[in-house]
Amino acid sequence: MSRCRITDNLPAPDVIAQEIVDDLEAALEQFREILSDVEGFSESISKSEV
């Protein structure tokens, strides 16, 4: 009788690592978009106060 280990169903470590990198890059891009929106909003407020 063979035992089934949890790790038997996991992808290879390099596949997991690439998925992590892809997720982090996507999150970083979302933060960049938020920063751009915030900077644009701040600039529009500054201009309207003048």
QUINORBEL-V596856 format. One record per residue. N is the residue number from 1. OMEGA is omega as a letter, one per 40 degrees, with the letter a starting at -180 (NA if undefined). D_LAST is the distance of its C-alpha to the last C-alpha in whole Angstrom. Layout:
n: (N N)
omega: (OMEGA OMEGA)
d_last: (D_LAST D_LAST)
This chain:
n: (1 2 3 4 5 6 7 8 9 10 11 12 13 14 15 16 17 18 19 20 21 22 23 24 25 26 27 28 29 30 31 32 33 34 35 36 37 38 39 40 41 42 43 44 45 46 47 48 49 50)
omega: (a i i i i a i a a i i a a i i i i i i i i i i i i i i i i i i i i i i i a i i i i i a i i a a i a NA)
d_last: (79 75 72 69 66 63 62 64 62 59 57 58 56 54 53 52 50 48 47 45 44 43 41 39 38 37 35 33 32 31 29 27 26 25 23 22 21 19 17 16 15 13 11 10 9 7 6 6 4 0)
